[in-house]
């Protein structure tokens, strides 16, 4: 479920719960809403609120962990790209075609990663693009002329392998979106909590305004959690533009 739908569903459900609570208050005779009844409902609401707080904290921790993991992979990928480019620069003019190919490969690789993540739910398998294959072939085709270049080539091959491994990690460490049944149960709990608020408040503009503001804030929190759990979509997605420009232009 996307973050937008999460916000709309939670807000609509909570508002419906408030309206239901106020409707029940109008229909239930006042003697039946005595002190004992209020105390039981208050205790039940407190228990649900505690459970909801625990669940939301777990969702935040899970979403943040997924986001940080993917962000760390991209930082590592950028570091390996810069390292490889510097080693190629030390290798000499013979490595200039490889450096040019790397600058062509990075933007295409970023677009491919985002496309893979966008269609990850379809079970697409990992595939290596042609530019990546050309890059590896170009590195292997380097012919060292001395001991220094032979040593540099070994380091370049190792760095390129680390780039490939990091790329596989990005693909393998899938996103952890919020499970729909889990989210729906949480929304039901929040709806019940706000319905209990509506039962024991005098209907009026001030009460409705306050409850709607609270509903908006709670729904916004769920929106942020859902958005954070999708590092390649939404408002807080990982920026690929920075990695696109990791390698400085060739002079």
Backbone as CSV, one residue per row, in Angstrom:
resi,resn,N_x,N_y,N_z,CA_x,CA_y,CA_z,C_x,C_y,C_z
1,UNK,0.847,-1.185,0.000,0.000,0.000,0.000,0.891,1.247,0.000
2,UNK,0.628,2.178,-0.906,1.437,3.376,-1.004,1.181,4.311,0.170
3,UNK,2.109,5.245,0.365,1.975,6.174,1.489,0.744,7.069,1.339
4,UNK,0.412,7.454,0.097,-0.776,8.281,-0.122,-2.052,7.570,0.270
5,UNK,-2.183,6.313,-0.159,-3.369,5.534,0.208,-3.408,5.266,1.704
6,UNK,-2.248,5.081,2.306,-2.195,4.880,3.755,-2.764,6.091,4.488
7,UNK,-2.373,7.284,4.056,-2.874,8.506,4.685,-4.386,8.634,4.499
8,UNK,-4.855,8.457,3.262,-6.282,8.638,2.991,-7.135,7.622,3.749
9,UNK,-6.707,6.364,3.742,-7.482,5.320,4.412,-7.524,5.545,5.921
10,UNK,-6.369,5.874,6.513,-6.332,6.072,7.961,-7.148,7.305,8.370
11,UNK,-7.025,8.393,7.623,-7.759,9.608,7.973,-9.264,9.385,7.840
12,UNK,-9.694,8.760,6.732,-11.123,8.505,6.528,-11.667,7.573,7.612
13,UNK,-10.915,6.559,7.979,-11.376,5.609,9.004,-11.489,6.277,10.370
14,UNK,-10.493,7.095,10.707,-10.515,7.757,12.010,-11.670,8.750,12.095
15,UNK,-11.894,9.519,11.016,-13.019,10.463,10.999,-14.344,9.715,11.118
16,UNK,-14.448,8.575,10.420,-15.660,7.757,10.537,-15.837,7.262,11.974
17,UNK,-14.724,6.913,12.637,-14.800,6.485,14.029,-15.276,7.600,14.943
18,UNK,-14.804,8.827,14.703,-15.257,9.967,15.509,-16.757,10.184,15.336
19,UNK,-17.204,10.154,14.070,-18.625,10.351,13.796,-19.467,9.248,14.435
20,UNK,-18.970,8.008,14.385,-19.686,6.891,14.998,-19.782,7.066,16.507
21,UNK,-18.688,7.508,17.116,-18.702,7.713,18.560,-19.713,8.766,18.980
22,UNK,-19.752,9.881,18.236,-20.718,10.930,18.572,-22.155,10.477,18.319
23,UNK,-22.333,9.644,17.290,-23.673,9.116,17.009,-24.130,8.181,18.131
24,UNK,-23.209,7.349,18.625,-23.547,6.451,19.730,-23.879,7.250,20.993
25,UNK,-23.153,8.340,21.205,-23.438,9.182,22.381,-24.852,9.732,22.336
26,UNK,-25.308,10.093,21.125,-26.650,10.669,20.993,-27.731,9.606,21.175
27,UNK,-27.418,8.348,20.850,-28.445,7.303,20.900,-28.471,6.539,22.216
28,UNK,-27.347,6.427,22.878,-27.310,5.673,24.130,-27.844,6.559,25.261
29,UNK,-28.766,6.050,26.039,-29.296,6.845,27.163,-28.178,7.259,28.116
30,UNK,-28.304,8.460,28.654,-27.267,9.001,29.533,-26.969,8.113,30.742
31,UNK,-27.998,7.482,31.400,-27.699,6.640,32.567,-26.762,5.482,32.251
32,UNK,-26.775,5.015,30.981,-25.915,3.888,30.613,-24.465,4.318,30.371
33,UNK,-24.225,5.603,30.333,-22.857,6.104,30.172,-22.370,6.681,31.498
34,UNK,-22.578,5.897,32.536,-22.188,6.332,33.872,-20.693,6.207,34.109
35,UNK,-20.321,6.406,35.360,-18.891,6.418,35.721,-18.230,5.076,35.440
36,UNK,-18.897,3.972,35.818,-18.293,2.651,35.610,-18.073,2.360,34.130
37,UNK,-19.071,2.708,33.314,-18.945,2.484,31.876,-17.793,3.305,31.297
38,UNK,-17.738,4.556,31.696,-16.652,5.419,31.210,-15.290,4.883,31.630
39,UNK,-15.209,4.357,32.857,-13.931,3.849,33.354,-13.476,2.626,32.569
40,UNK,-14.430,1.728,32.256,-14.084,0.530,31.480,-13.607,0.925,30.081
41,UNK,-14.356,1.823,29.441,-13.970,2.250,28.087,-12.640,2.991,28.121
42,UNK,-12.422,3.795,29.159,-11.156,4.522,29.278,-9.976,3.568,29.412
43,UNK,-10.154,2.519,30.235,-9.076,1.539,30.404,-8.808,0.776,29.106
44,UNK,-9.897,0.385,28.420,-9.721,-0.311,27.145,-9.045,0.568,26.106
45,UNK,-9.435,1.836,26.071,-8.820,2.767,25.133,-7.343,2.973,25.451
46,UNK,-7.028,3.046,26.725,-5.629,3.200,27.124,-4.787,2.011,26.704
47,UNK,-5.369,0.793,26.847,-4.648,-0.404,26.421,-4.406,-0.378,24.913
48,UNK,-5.461,-0.039,24.133,-5.306,0.037,22.684,-4.293,1.106,22.278
49,UNK,-4.325,2.236,22.960,-3.387,3.311,22.650,-1.948,2.869,22.905
50,UNK,-1.743,2.117,23.980,-0.397,1.611,24.271,0.065,0.634,23.195
51,UNK,-0.833,-0.289,22.816,-0.492,-1.244,21.762,-0.204,-0.529,20.441
52,UNK,-1.029,0.472,20.112,-0.822,1.221,18.870,0.517,1.942,18.884
53,UNK,0.882,2.517,20.036,2.166,3.217,20.139,3.335,2.250,19.935
54,UNK,3.221,1.048,20.516,4.281,0.047,20.353,4.398,-0.376,18.892
55,UNK,3.251,-0.616,18.256,3.258,-1.047,16.856,3.838,0.039,15.954
56,UNK,3.449,1.283,16.182,3.962,2.380,15.359,5.474,2.524,15.540
57,UNK,5.949,2.364,16.773,7.390,2.455,17.006,8.134,1.331,16.289
58,UNK,7.541,0.128,16.274,8.162,-0.985,15.551,8.170,-0.726,14.047
59,UNK,7.083,-0.148,13.523,7.027,0.172,12.097,8.080,1.215,11.728
60,UNK,8.235,2.216,12.589,9.246,3.247,12.326,10.640,2.629,12.316
61,UNK,10.923,1.749,13.289,12.242,1.124,13.363,12.510,0.270,12.126
62,UNK,11.505,-0.496,11.685,11.666,-1.339,10.510,11.872,-0.504,9.239
63,UNK,11.048,0.541,9.080,11.162,1.389,7.896,12.495,2.121,7.872
64,UNK,12.927,2.642,9.029,14.204,3.361,9.091,15.363,2.423,8.801
65,UNK,15.288,1.188,9.296,16.345,0.211,9.045,16.463,-0.092,7.555
66,UNK,15.323,-0.297,6.890,15.333,-0.570,5.455,15.902,0.606,4.673
67,UNK,15.482,1.809,5.049,15.954,3.009,4.348,17.461,3.187,4.539
68,UNK,17.919,3.058,5.784,19.344,3.249,6.072,20.207,2.205,5.375
69,UNK,19.698,0.970,5.284,20.455,-0.086,4.621,20.668,0.245,3.145
70,UNK,19.618,0.634,2.463,19.748,0.966,1.048,20.600,2.224,0.852
71,UNK,20.434,3.197,1.727,21.234,4.417,1.614,22.715,4.106,1.812
72,UNK,23.030,3.208,2.752,24.424,2.811,2.973,24.994,2.103,1.752
73,UNK,24.182,1.280,1.100,24.639,0.611,-0.116,25.016,1.632,-1.193
74,UNK,24.200,2.666,-1.334,24.481,3.665,-2.362,25.730,4.478,-2.023
75,UNK,25.940,4.768,-0.756,27.159,5.473,-0.367,28.389,4.615,-0.654
76,UNK,28.264,3.318,-0.375,29.366,2.398,-0.643,29.624,2.288,-2.140
77,UNK,28.552,2.237,-2.925,28.697,2.176,-4.374,29.408,3.417,-4.901
78,UNK,29.049,4.588,-4.382,29.701,5.830,-4.803,31.183,5.808,-4.455
79,UNK,31.524,5.295,-3.265,32.925,5.223,-2.859,33.718,4.298,-3.784
80,UNK,33.140,3.154,-4.145,33.825,2.225,-5.037,34.002,2.824,-6.434
81,UNK,33.016,3.578,-6.891,33.129,4.211,-8.205,34.270,5.228,-8.228
82,UNK,34.346,6.051,-7.192,35.420,7.049,-7.125,36.776,6.368,-7.025
83,UNK,36.856,5.318,-6.216,38.119,4.589,-6.081,38.559,4.002,-7.414
84,UNK,37.629,3.378,-8.126,37.962,2.789,-9.426,38.416,3.844,-10.413
85,UNK,37.724,4.982,-10.418,38.089,6.050,-11.344,39.479,6.597,-11.024
86,UNK,39.816,6.741,-9.761,41.139,7.229,-9.395,42.237,6.240,-9.778
87,UNK,41.947,4.964,-9.607,42.926,3.949,-10.003,43.131,3.957,-11.515
88,UNK,42.049,4.149,-12.258,42.173,4.222,-13.721,42.968,5.457,-14.140
89,UNK,42.784,6.566,-13.414,43.551,7.776,-13.723,45.041,7.545,-13.475
90,UNK,45.366,6.790,-12.416,46.767,6.476,-12.140,47.344,5.511,-13.162
91,UNK,46.484,4.695,-13.735,46.943,3.697,-14.712,47.563,4.375,-15.930
92,UNK,46.944,5.484,-16.354,47.511,6.204,-17.489,46.499,6.464,-18.583
93,UNK,46.942,7.093,-19.679,46.036,7.434,-20.780,45.333,6.220,-21.386
94,UNK,45.967,5.044,-21.251,45.360,3.847,-21.830,43.989,3.542,-21.215
95,UNK,43.762,4.022,-19.997,42.504,3.729,-19.294,41.433,4.790,-19.549
96,UNK,41.719,5.792,-20.378,40.752,6.845,-20.627,39.434,6.313,-21.205
97,UNK,39.445,5.367,-22.167,38.162,4.840,-22.673,37.310,4.177,-21.583
98,UNK,37.993,3.525,-20.623,37.255,2.886,-19.533,36.610,3.942,-18.641
99,UNK,37.320,5.014,-18.363,36.769,6.090,-17.537,35.567,6.746,-18.228
100,UNK,35.657,6.922,-19.539,34.523,7.479,-20.278,33.329,6.537,-20.224
101,UNK,33.609,5.242,-20.345,32.526,4.255,-20.306,31.854,4.230,-18.938
102,UNK,32.637,4.424,-17.879,32.056,4.469,-16.537,31.073,5.635,-16.411
103,UNK,31.420,6.771,-16.966,30.540,7.942,-16.885,29.270,7.751,-17.704
104,UNK,29.341,6.922,-18.729,28.132,6.585,-19.478,27.293,5.550,-18.731
105,UNK,27.964,4.707,-17.964,27.287,3.589,-17.320,26.528,3.999,-16.065
106,UNK,27.064,4.961,-15.307,26.462,5.310,-14.012,25.015,5.802,-14.142
107,UNK,24.695,6.801,-15.008,23.293,7.244,-15.107,22.350,6.120,-15.537
108,UNK,22.804,5.287,-16.483,21.961,4.177,-16.935,21.737,3.167,-15.805
109,UNK,22.784,2.946,-15.003,22.651,2.004,-13.881,21.670,2.527,-12.840
110,UNK,21.693,3.838,-12.584,20.758,4.425,-11.619,19.311,4.259,-12.091
111,UNK,19.081,4.563,-13.366,17.722,4.409,-13.911,17.277,2.956,-13.831
112,UNK,18.192,2.043,-14.075,17.839,0.625,-14.054,17.496,0.164,-12.638
113,UNK,18.257,0.636,-11.660,17.980,0.264,-10.269,16.600,0.750,-9.857
114,UNK,16.282,1.996,-10.190,14.970,2.540,-9.820,13.840,1.789,-10.528
115,UNK,14.064,1.405,-11.793,13.041,0.631,-12.517,12.863,-0.747,-11.900
116,UNK,13.961,-1.361,-11.508,13.875,-2.676,-10.867,13.097,-2.598,-9.562
117,UNK,13.377,-1.562,-8.769,12.687,-1.415,-7.490,11.210,-1.088,-7.696
118,UNK,10.900,-0.342,-8.752,9.502,0.005,-9.015,8.686,-1.213,-9.406
119,UNK,9.335,-2.213,-10.023,8.630,-3.421,-10.467,9.054,-4.638,-9.658
120,UNK,9.591,-4.393,-8.446,10.092,-5.515,-7.638,8.987,-6.483,-7.272
121,UNK,7.758,-5.972,-7.102,6.644,-6.836,-6.706,6.257,-7.827,-7.796
122,UNK,6.752,-7.592,-9.029,6.417,-8.491,-10.126,7.369,-9.679,-10.206
123,UNK,8.351,-9.720,-9.304,9.254,-10.858,-9.246,10.274,-10.883,-10.362
124,UNK,10.688,-9.741,-10.857,11.671,-9.695,-11.928,13.021,-10.172,-11.422
125,UNK,13.720,-10.914,-12.273,15.031,-11.419,-11.917,16.099,-10.374,-12.221
126,UNK,17.231,-10.509,-11.538,18.334,-9.575,-11.758,18.985,-9.872,-13.102
127,UNK,19.241,-8.829,-13.867,19.921,-8.966,-15.151,21.022,-7.910,-15.242
128,UNK,22.100,-8.258,-15.920,23.215,-7.338,-16.110,23.012,-6.614,-17.431
129,UNK,23.118,-5.275,-17.402,22.917,-4.535,-18.644,24.164,-4.587,-19.511
130,UNK,24.011,-4.195,-20.762,25.102,-4.305,-21.732,26.250,-3.359,-21.400
131,UNK,25.940,-2.169,-20.879,27.002,-1.227,-20.554,27.900,-1.775,-19.449
132,UNK,27.313,-2.443,-18.463,28.111,-3.032,-17.393,29.030,-4.117,-17.948
133,UNK,28.502,-4.928,-18.851,29.321,-5.963,-19.468,30.460,-5.340,-20.270
134,UNK,30.185,-4.247,-20.989,31.229,-3.554,-21.746,32.299,-2.995,-20.819
135,UNK,31.872,-2.485,-19.666,32.824,-1.921,-18.718,33.761,-2.995,-18.186
136,UNK,33.208,-4.138,-17.782,34.046,-5.212,-17.266,34.989,-5.736,-18.342
137,UNK,34.490,-5.841,-19.561,35.330,-6.311,-20.672,36.458,-5.318,-20.957
138,UNK,36.151,-4.024,-20.871,37.173,-3.006,-21.127,38.262,-3.043,-20.062
139,UNK,37.879,-3.285,-18.820,38.877,-3.384,-17.752,39.762,-4.607,-17.959
140,UNK,39.134,-5.727,-18.300,39.903,-6.949,-18.537,40.828,-6.807,-19.744
141,UNK,40.463,-5.950,-20.682,41.253,-5.787,-21.904,42.471,-4.894,-21.714
142,UNK,42.592,-4.246,-20.563,43.767,-3.412,-20.315,45.033,-4.274,-20.317
143,UNK,46.055,-3.830,-21.025,47.309,-4.578,-21.133,48.415,-3.820,-20.403
144,UNK,48.748,-4.232,-19.199,49.787,-3.527,-18.436,51.135,-3.575,-19.147
145,UNK,51.848,-2.449,-19.123,53.153,-2.369,-19.777,54.304,-2.463,-18.788
146,UNK,53.985,-2.368,-17.490,55.038,-2.440,-16.478,54.447,-2.966,-15.177
147,UNK,55.325,-3.113,-14.189,54.877,-3.665,-12.902,53.858,-2.765,-12.222
148,UNK,54.033,-1.453,-12.336,53.096,-0.519,-11.699,51.699,-0.683,-12.272
149,UNK,51.611,-0.799,-13.596,50.306,-0.963,-14.228,49.710,-2.335,-13.915
150,UNK,50.557,-3.346,-13.803,50.034,-4.667,-13.441,49.421,-4.629,-12.034
151,UNK,50.093,-3.950,-11.109,49.559,-3.828,-9.752,48.258,-3.020,-9.749
152,UNK,48.241,-1.949,-10.538,47.029,-1.129,-10.606,45.867,-1.888,-11.229
153,UNK,46.156,-2.716,-12.235,45.075,-3.469,-12.872,44.425,-4.432,-11.876
154,UNK,45.235,-5.071,-11.045,44.676,-5.978,-10.045,43.742,-5.221,-9.097
155,UNK,44.169,-4.032,-8.699,43.332,-3.224,-7.807,42.072,-2.721,-8.515
156,UNK,42.194,-2.414,-9.795,41.025,-1.962,-10.569,40.014,-3.090,-10.707
157,UNK,40.504,-4.290,-11.000,39.604,-5.445,-11.114,38.910,-5.720,-9.784
158,UNK,39.669,-5.614,-8.688,39.081,-5.828,-7.370,38.016,-4.777,-7.075
159,UNK,38.314,-3.506,-7.404,37.347,-2.439,-7.157,36.093,-2.619,-8.005
160,UNK,36.260,-3.048,-9.248,35.099,-3.268,-10.117,34.258,-4.426,-9.602
161,UNK,34.907,-5.439,-9.026,34.154,-6.547,-8.428,33.352,-6.067,-7.220
162,UNK,33.937,-5.154,-6.453,33.214,-4.599,-5.308,32.012,-3.779,-5.764
163,UNK,32.139,-3.086,-6.892,30.999,-2.353,-7.455,29.884,-3.337,-7.811
164,UNK,30.264,-4.451,-8.458,29.271,-5.445,-8.850,28.606,-6.072,-7.624
165,UNK,29.387,-6.356,-6.584,28.821,-6.948,-5.373,27.858,-5.982,-4.676
166,UNK,28.236,-4.703,-4.622,27.346,-3.714,-4.010,26.066,-3.579,-4.804
167,UNK,26.190,-3.638,-6.122,25.005,-3.575,-6.999,24.074,-4.751,-6.716
168,UNK,24.635,-5.919,-6.498,23.820,-7.090,-6.169,23.163,-6.942,-4.796
169,UNK,23.882,-6.328,-3.849,23.306,-6.110,-2.527,22.097,-5.192,-2.604
170,UNK,22.188,-4.158,-3.432,21.057,-3.242,-3.585,19.842,-3.991,-4.113
171,UNK,20.077,-4.895,-5.052,18.964,-5.671,-5.617,18.438,-6.694,-4.604
172,UNK,19.386,-7.352,-3.889,18.981,-8.442,-2.993,18.287,-7.918,-1.733
173,UNK,18.757,-6.788,-1.201,18.138,-6.227,0.003,16.877,-5.479,-0.402
174,UNK,15.825,-6.217,-0.558,14.577,-5.618,-1.005,13.995,-4.660,0.015
175,UNK,13.119,-3.784,-0.460,12.438,-2.863,0.443,11.519,-3.647,1.384
176,UNK,11.194,-3.021,2.506,10.314,-3.667,3.486,9.073,-2.816,3.687
177,UNK,8.190,-2.808,2.701,6.975,-1.997,2.874,6.110,-2.562,3.990
178,UNK,5.278,-1.692,4.535,4.394,-2.117,5.621,3.401,-3.138,5.093
179,UNK,3.281,-4.260,5.787,2.336,-5.287,5.372,0.912,-4.771,5.518
180,UNK,0.099,-4.976,4.494,-1.260,-4.435,4.480,-2.111,-4.928,5.650
181,UNK,-2.147,-6.250,5.965,-2.951,-6.682,7.119,-2.488,-6.013,8.419
182,UNK,-1.193,-5.883,8.577,-0.633,-5.235,9.766,-1.132,-3.803,9.868
183,UNK,-1.096,-3.105,8.750,-1.517,-1.710,8.720,-3.020,-1.573,8.960
184,UNK,-3.797,-2.462,8.371,-5.250,-2.388,8.537,-5.660,-2.601,9.995
185,UNK,-5.005,-3.533,10.664,-5.307,-3.768,12.082,-4.984,-2.527,12.905
186,UNK,-3.848,-1.896,12.607,-3.476,-0.675,13.321,-4.508,0.429,13.095
187,UNK,-4.990,0.561,11.873,-6.004,1.582,11.568,-7.300,1.291,12.317
188,UNK,-7.665,0.018,12.423,-8.867,-0.344,13.189,-8.704,0.064,14.651
189,UNK,-7.539,-0.208,15.215,-7.296,0.192,16.603,-7.450,1.707,16.765
190,UNK,-6.851,2.477,15.864,-6.931,3.933,15.950,-8.374,4.416,15.791
191,UNK,-9.113,3.745,14.916,-10.517,4.106,14.725,-11.323,3.896,15.998
192,UNK,-11.098,2.782,16.667,-11.790,2.502,17.927,-11.410,3.533,18.992
193,UNK,-10.138,3.876,19.046,-9.681,4.868,20.032,-10.394,6.205,19.824
194,UNK,-10.453,6.657,18.578,-11.091,7.950,18.315,-12.608,7.859,18.456
195,UNK,-13.178,6.684,18.212,-14.616,6.514,18.437,-14.945,6.677,19.923
196,UNK,-14.066,6.184,20.779,-14.283,6.351,22.218,-14.173,7.824,22.624
197,UNK,-13.280,8.567,21.933,-13.205,10.003,22.211,-14.531,10.681,21.868
198,UNK,-15.090,10.286,20.718,-16.343,10.896,20.276,-17.512,10.585,21.192
199,UNK,-17.447,9.452,21.902,-18.547,9.065,22.771,-18.649,9.945,24.015
200,UNK,-17.536,10.495,24.444,-17.540,11.208,25.721,-17.170,12.684,25.583
201,UNK,-17.455,13.251,24.424,-17.223,14.677,24.227,-18.516,15.326,23.755
202,UNK,-18.753,16.503,24.221,-19.950,17.221,23.808,-19.761,17.699,22.367
203,UNK,-20.665,17.288,21.451,-20.511,17.684,20.043,-20.503,19.211,19.898
204,UNK,-19.625,19.682,19.049,-19.521,21.116,18.813,-18.372,21.411,17.871
205,UNK,-18.271,22.656,17.472,-17.235,23.051,16.510,-15.842,22.838,17.086
206,UNK,-15.660,23.235,18.342,-14.341,23.116,18.959,-13.929,21.647,19.078
207,UNK,-14.865,20.802,19.536,-14.561,19.377,19.695,-14.229,18.737,18.351
208,UNK,-15.061,19.029,17.327,-14.813,18.462,16.000,-13.470,18.939,15.439
209,UNK,-13.177,20.213,15.610,-11.919,20.758,15.091,-10.718,20.087,15.745
210,UNK,-10.773,19.951,17.062,-9.665,19.332,17.789,-9.469,17.874,17.362
211,UNK,-10.573,17.135,17.275,-10.470,15.724,16.901,-9.982,15.560,15.460
212,UNK,-10.425,16.437,14.557,-9.970,16.366,13.171,-8.478,16.683,13.059
213,UNK,-8.014,17.633,13.860,-6.577,17.948,13.856,-5.772,16.752,14.354
214,UNK,-6.261,16.126,15.429,-5.567,14.943,15.938,-5.582,13.813,14.909
215,UNK,-6.709,13.626,14.237,-6.806,12.588,13.200,-5.825,12.874,12.071
216,UNK,-5.708,14.137,11.700,-4.784,14.521,10.634,-3.339,14.243,11.035
217,UNK,-3.007,14.546,12.275,-1.635,14.326,12.738,-1.292,12.839,12.804
218,UNK,-2.222,12.036,13.298,-1.975,10.591,13.382,-1.841,9.995,11.981
219,UNK,-2.707,10.408,11.064,-2.636,9.911,9.685,-1.344,10.354,9.014
220,UNK,-0.892,11.559,9.347,0.383,12.037,8.785,1.551,11.191,9.281
221,UNK,1.476,10.755,10.540,2.532,9.894,11.071,2.582,8.566,10.315
222,UNK,1.403,7.985,10.045,1.370,6.736,9.277,1.863,6.964,7.854
223,UNK,1.547,8.132,7.299,2.032,8.468,5.958,3.564,8.501,5.933
224,UNK,4.177,9.128,6.932,5.629,9.218,6.974,6.269,7.843,7.128
225,UNK,5.666,6.991,7.956,6.204,5.641,8.141,6.124,4.856,6.835
226,UNK,4.977,4.925,6.156,4.817,4.202,4.893,5.759,4.747,3.826
227,UNK,5.956,6.062,3.809,6.834,6.662,2.814,8.289,6.300,3.078
228,UNK,8.672,6.245,4.339,10.046,5.904,4.698,10.369,4.448,4.371
229,UNK,9.352,3.594,4.365,9.583,2.173,4.080,9.762,1.896,2.591
230,UNK,9.655,2.932,1.752,9.825,2.784,0.302,10.942,3.720,-0.155
231,UNK,12.211,3.296,-0.029,13.338,4.193,-0.320,13.436,4.646,-1.774
232,UNK,12.727,3.967,-2.679,12.852,4.303,-4.096,11.572,4.919,-4.661
233,UNK,10.701,5.391,-3.768,9.467,6.040,-4.204,9.018,7.003,-3.115
234,UNK,8.124,7.904,-3.474,7.566,8.805,-2.476,8.387,10.062,-2.255
235,UNK,8.041,10.780,-1.204,8.677,12.071,-0.929,10.078,11.934,-0.361
236,UNK,10.350,10.855,0.369,11.642,10.702,1.043,12.527,9.648,0.384
237,UNK,12.353,9.454,-0.909,13.158,8.459,-1.589,14.623,8.882,-1.643
238,UNK,15.487,7.894,-1.758,16.919,8.151,-1.876,17.175,8.905,-3.172
239,UNK,17.998,9.937,-3.082,18.292,10.744,-4.265,19.328,10.033,-5.144
240,UNK,18.981,9.834,-6.394,19.932,9.236,-7.321,20.755,10.275,-8.056
241,UNK,20.372,11.540,-7.935,21.097,12.591,-8.651,22.516,12.747,-8.116
242,UNK,22.681,12.583,-6.804,24.013,12.723,-6.230,24.953,11.656,-6.778
243,UNK,24.459,10.421,-6.897,25.290,9.346,-7.421,25.529,9.513,-8.915
244,UNK,24.582,10.122,-9.621,24.771,10.378,-11.047,25.999,11.237,-11.298
245,UNK,26.251,12.167,-10.362,27.346,13.121,-10.532,28.513,12.828,-9.602
246,UNK,28.641,11.549,-9.206,29.759,11.176,-8.339,31.095,11.363,-9.047
247,UNK,31.148,10.979,-10.306,32.390,11.072,-11.072,32.486,12.452,-11.714
248,UNK,33.577,13.141,-11.444,33.793,14.464,-12.006,33.984,14.365,-13.527
249,UNK,33.574,15.405,-14.262,33.768,15.386,-15.722,35.249,15.261,-16.078
250,UNK,35.509,14.579,-17.159,36.885,14.433,-17.631,37.358,15.710,-18.308
251,UNK,38.572,16.103,-18.014,39.120,17.302,-18.649,39.645,16.961,-20.050
